[in-house]
Amino acid sequence: MNSTKSIPDHIQKIDNDLLKLERAKRNYSFLSIGIVILVCYLGISVSENSNAGSFARGISSFFDYPVDIISEAYQSGFSFYGLIIKYIPVLIETINMAVFSTTVGFIGGLIFSIFSARNLIKNPTVIFWVRRLMDVCRAFPELVIALLFLYLMGKSALPAVIAISIHTAGALGKLFSEAVENCDMKQIEGLESVGAKWIMRVRFGIIPQVFPILLSYTLLRLEINVRASTILGFVGAGGIGEILSKNIQWKYGADICAVILILVLTITAIDYLSRYFRGILIGDGKKGLGFGAKILPGKNE
């Protein structure tokens, strides 16, 4: 015996509202895609009218340059491996810049996070200004900050180190403050009950809780800073980026290929090593180097 039940009016209304929202979302999606296509078309048209060449002609020769540098590297034979060894010291300089900047940024971010956490600082004025200072530190890209210090100090690795340190402190301070605000306050209450001072409560009640998460974020940031150190080399801040820029200007194909190769290998190695150590920090070290391993801070499965 078949029986049918009528859907309640309020359920039907919710279903109709969901259908309307879905249709509106679909329409907005199509509209957004259309606007993006229109903007791209207009941009290409303006570019073709402003430049001597055309977009279609540029696309047709897009792969010519990569093919040229790879062919030059192949023609260099065994001397290509000598080029790789030649640029290892400059690569180490770049890694040193990234590691030192990340260390300074870690210290700065830790200080920012403590003085901007609402569960540790009761003065809203202090929290407001520390948070605004963090906003300023991470508002400008490393490249902009480095160009300012390059103008003041001249070409060297120091402007790059300062720029990356400032940006890292602002970025890590934001992440660290969220971790500090979400930590368990029972330890703080226990230390406070036995008369521990504020600095001791932070040292023994907060830092041990969040330290693995802080190191995990710092290792993630180290990967970013290695790439940032390379990019800043293009504006004269030293390191392997400056060598790569000069080789591109002089069109040394084999040298360009060697620098790109060791950069890719280095960043890949740092990625896997940091993934491994992050896995250890969150108690998942056995899977640290595996693909798809859980590496983000959080509760392990």
C-alpha positions as CSV (number, residue, x, y, z in Angstrom):
1,M,0.0,0.0,0.0
2,N,1.6,3.3,-1.1
3,S,1.3,6.3,1.1
4,T,2.4,9.8,0.3
5,K,3.2,12.5,2.8
6,S,2.9,16.2,2.0
7,I,6.0,18.2,2.6
8,P,5.5,20.8,5.4
9,D,5.2,24.3,4.3
10,H,8.3,25.6,6.1
11,I,10.4,22.8,4.7
12,Q,9.1,23.5,1.2
13,K,9.9,27.2,1.7
14,I,13.5,26.4,2.8
15,D,13.8,24.2,-0.3
16,N,12.6,26.9,-2.6
17,D,15.0,29.4,-1.0
18,L,17.9,27.1,-1.5
19,L,17.0,26.6,-5.1
20,K,16.8,30.4,-5.6
21,L,20.2,30.8,-3.9
22,E,21.7,28.1,-6.2
23,R,20.3,29.8,-9.3
24,A,21.6,33.1,-8.1
25,K,25.0,31.6,-7.4
26,R,25.1,30.0,-10.9
27,N,24.1,33.3,-12.5
28,Y,26.7,35.3,-10.6
29,S,29.4,32.7,-11.5
30,F,28.6,33.0,-15.2
31,L,28.6,36.8,-14.9
32,S,32.0,36.7,-13.1
33,I,33.5,34.5,-15.8
34,G,32.1,36.7,-18.5
35,I,33.6,39.8,-16.9
36,V,37.0,38.1,-16.5
37,I,36.9,37.1,-20.2
38,L,35.9,40.6,-21.2
39,V,38.7,42.2,-19.1
40,C,41.3,39.8,-20.6
41,Y,40.1,40.5,-24.1
42,L,40.2,44.3,-23.6
43,G,43.7,44.0,-21.9
44,I,45.1,42.0,-24.8
45,S,43.6,44.5,-27.3
46,V,45.1,47.5,-25.5
47,S,48.4,45.6,-25.3
48,E,48.5,44.9,-29.0
49,N,47.7,48.5,-29.9
50,S,50.4,49.8,-27.5
51,N,53.2,47.4,-28.4
52,A,54.9,46.7,-31.7
53,G,54.3,42.9,-31.4
54,S,51.1,41.0,-31.1
55,F,49.9,38.6,-28.4
56,A,49.4,35.8,-30.9
57,R,53.0,36.2,-32.2
58,G,54.3,36.1,-28.6
59,I,52.4,33.0,-27.7
60,S,53.8,31.2,-30.8
61,S,57.4,31.8,-29.6
62,F,56.7,31.3,-25.9
63,F,58.7,28.1,-25.6
64,D,61.7,29.3,-27.8
65,Y,63.7,30.7,-24.8
66,P,63.4,27.6,-22.6
67,V,64.3,25.4,-25.5
68,D,67.4,27.6,-26.2
69,I,68.8,27.5,-22.7
70,I,68.2,23.7,-22.4
71,S,69.9,23.1,-25.7
72,E,72.9,25.3,-24.6
73,A,73.1,23.3,-21.4
74,Y,73.1,20.1,-23.4
75,Q,75.8,21.3,-25.8
76,S,78.0,22.3,-22.8
77,G,78.4,18.5,-22.0
78,F,80.3,17.7,-18.8
79,S,81.1,21.3,-18.1
80,F,77.5,21.8,-17.1
81,Y,78.2,19.9,-13.9
82,G,81.1,22.2,-13.2
83,L,78.6,25.1,-13.5
84,I,76.4,23.5,-10.9
85,I,79.4,23.3,-8.5
86,K,80.4,26.8,-9.3
87,Y,77.1,28.3,-8.1
88,I,76.9,26.2,-4.9
89,P,78.6,28.9,-2.7
90,V,76.2,31.6,-3.9
91,L,73.3,29.2,-3.2
92,I,74.6,28.7,0.4
93,E,74.6,32.5,0.8
94,T,71.0,32.7,-0.3
95,I,70.0,29.9,2.2
96,N,71.9,31.7,5.0
97,M,70.0,34.9,4.2
98,A,66.7,33.0,4.4
99,V,67.6,31.1,7.6
100,F,68.9,34.2,9.4
101,S,65.9,36.3,8.3
102,T,63.5,33.5,9.4
103,T,65.2,33.3,12.8
104,V,64.9,37.1,13.4
105,G,61.3,37.0,12.1
106,F,60.5,34.2,14.5
107,I,61.7,36.1,17.5
108,G,59.9,39.3,16.4
109,G,56.7,37.3,15.6
110,L,56.8,35.7,19.0
111,I,57.1,39.0,20.8
112,F,54.3,40.5,18.6
113,S,52.0,37.5,19.4
114,I,52.5,37.7,23.1
115,F,51.7,41.4,23.3
116,S,48.7,41.1,20.9
117,A,47.0,38.1,22.5
118,R,43.7,39.1,24.3
119,N,44.1,36.3,26.8
120,L,47.5,37.6,28.0
121,I,47.3,41.4,27.6
122,K,44.4,43.2,29.3
123,N,45.2,46.7,27.9
124,P,43.3,47.1,24.7
125,T,45.5,50.0,23.6
126,V,48.6,47.8,23.6
127,I,46.8,45.1,21.7
128,F,45.6,47.7,19.1
129,W,48.9,49.2,18.4
130,V,50.8,46.0,18.3
131,R,48.3,44.5,15.8
132,R,48.6,47.7,13.7
133,L,52.4,47.3,13.8
134,M,52.1,43.7,12.6
135,D,49.7,45.0,9.8
136,V,52.3,47.5,8.7
137,C,55.1,44.9,8.7
138,R,53.3,42.5,6.4
139,A,51.4,45.1,4.3
140,F,54.3,45.7,2.0
141,P,55.9,42.9,0.0
142,E,59.6,42.1,0.7
143,L,60.5,43.5,-2.7
144,V,59.2,47.0,-1.8
145,I,60.9,47.0,1.6
146,A,64.1,45.8,0.1
147,L,64.1,48.5,-2.6
148,L,63.8,51.1,0.1
149,F,66.7,49.8,2.1
150,L,68.8,49.3,-1.1
151,Y,68.3,53.0,-1.8
152,L,69.6,53.8,1.7
153,M,72.3,51.2,2.1
154,G,73.4,50.3,-1.4
155,K,73.6,46.9,-3.1
156,S,74.3,44.1,-0.6
157,A,72.6,41.2,1.2
158,L,71.7,43.3,4.3
159,P,68.7,45.0,2.7
160,A,67.2,41.7,1.7
161,V,67.8,40.3,5.2
162,I,66.1,43.3,6.8
163,A,63.2,43.2,4.4
164,I,62.5,39.5,4.8
165,S,62.8,39.7,8.6
166,I,60.3,42.6,8.8
167,H,57.8,40.8,6.6
168,T,58.3,37.5,8.4
169,A,57.8,39.0,11.8
170,G,54.5,40.6,10.8
171,A,53.2,37.4,9.1
172,L,54.3,35.0,11.8
173,G,53.1,37.4,14.5
174,K,49.6,37.1,13.2
175,L,49.7,33.3,13.0
176,F,51.4,33.0,16.4
177,S,48.8,35.3,18.1
178,E,46.0,33.1,17.0
179,A,47.7,30.0,18.4
180,V,48.4,31.8,21.7
181,E,44.8,33.0,22.0
182,N,43.5,29.4,21.4
183,C,45.6,27.7,24.0
184,D,44.3,26.2,27.2
185,M,44.4,28.8,30.0
186,K,44.2,26.2,32.9
187,Q,48.0,26.2,33.2
188,I,48.0,29.9,33.4
189,E,45.4,29.9,36.2
190,G,47.4,27.2,38.1
191,L,50.6,29.2,37.9
192,E,48.7,32.4,38.9
193,S,47.2,30.7,41.9
194,V,50.7,29.9,43.3
195,G,51.9,33.5,42.8
196,A,53.9,33.2,39.5
197,K,54.7,36.5,37.8
198,W,53.3,37.3,34.3
199,I,56.6,36.5,32.5
200,M,56.7,33.1,34.3
201,R,53.1,32.3,33.4
202,V,53.9,33.0,29.7
203,R,57.2,31.1,29.9
204,F,55.9,27.9,31.5
205,G,52.2,28.1,30.7
206,I,51.9,29.3,27.2
207,I,55.1,28.7,25.3
208,P,55.3,24.9,25.9
209,Q,51.7,24.5,24.6
210,V,52.1,26.4,21.4
211,F,55.8,25.8,20.6
212,P,55.3,22.9,18.2
213,I,52.8,24.9,16.3
214,L,55.1,28.0,16.2
215,L,58.0,25.9,14.8
216,S,55.7,24.3,12.2
217,Y,54.6,27.8,11.0
218,T,58.3,28.9,11.0
219,L,59.4,26.0,8.9
220,L,56.6,26.8,6.4
221,R,57.8,30.4,6.3
222,L,61.4,29.2,5.7
223,E,60.4,27.8,2.4
224,I,58.8,31.1,1.4
225,N,61.9,33.0,2.5
226,V,64.3,31.0,0.4
227,R,62.2,31.9,-2.7
228,A,62.0,35.5,-1.5
229,S,65.8,35.7,-1.1
230,T,66.2,34.5,-4.7
231,I,63.7,37.1,-6.0
232,L,65.3,39.9,-4.1
233,G,68.6,39.1,-5.8
234,F,67.1,40.4,-9.1
235,V,67.1,43.9,-7.6
236,G,70.7,43.7,-6.4
237,A,70.3,42.2,-2.9
238,G,72.9,39.5,-3.5
239,G,72.6,35.8,-3.4
240,I,71.9,33.4,-6.3
241,G,69.1,35.6,-7.6
242,E,71.5,38.3,-8.6
243,I,73.7,35.8,-10.4
244,L,70.6,34.5,-12.2
245,S,69.6,38.0,-13.2
246,K,73.1,38.7,-14.7
247,N,73.1,35.4,-16.6
248,I,69.7,36.2,-18.1
249,Q,70.9,39.6,-19.2
250,W,74.0,38.1,-20.8
251,K,72.0,35.2,-22.2
252,Y,74.2,32.5,-20.8
253,G,71.9,29.6,-21.4
254,A,73.9,26.9,-19.7
255,D,74.5,29.0,-16.6
256,I,70.8,29.9,-16.4
257,C,69.8,26.3,-16.7
258,A,72.4,25.3,-13.9
259,V,71.1,28.0,-11.5
260,I,67.5,27.1,-12.1
261,L,68.2,23.4,-11.6
262,I,70.0,23.8,-8.3
263,L,67.2,26.3,-7.2
264,V,64.5,23.7,-7.9
265,L,66.4,20.9,-6.2
266,T,67.2,23.1,-3.2
267,I,63.6,24.3,-2.7
268,T,62.3,20.7,-3.2
269,A,64.8,19.4,-0.6
270,I,63.8,22.1,1.9
271,D,60.2,21.4,1.3
272,Y,60.6,17.7,2.1
273,L,62.9,18.3,5.1
274,S,60.5,20.9,6.6
275,R,57.6,18.5,6.0
276,Y,59.5,15.8,7.8
277,F,60.3,18.0,10.8
278,R,56.8,19.4,10.9
279,G,55.5,15.8,11.0
280,I,57.8,15.1,14.0
281,L,56.6,18.2,15.8
282,I,52.9,17.2,15.6
283,G,53.6,13.5,16.4
284,D,53.4,12.2,12.8
285,G,57.1,11.8,12.0
286,K,56.8,8.4,10.4
287,K,54.8,9.8,7.6
288,G,56.7,13.1,7.4
289,L,58.2,12.5,4.0
290,G,55.2,10.7,2.5
291,F,52.9,12.3,-0.1
292,G,49.6,13.4,1.5
293,A,51.0,13.2,5.0
294,K,49.2,15.4,7.5
295,I,51.6,18.2,8.2
296,L,49.5,21.1,9.4
297,P,49.1,21.9,13.1
298,G,46.1,20.3,14.6
299,K,44.8,17.1,16.1
300,N,46.3,14.0,14.6
301,E,44.1,11.3,13.1
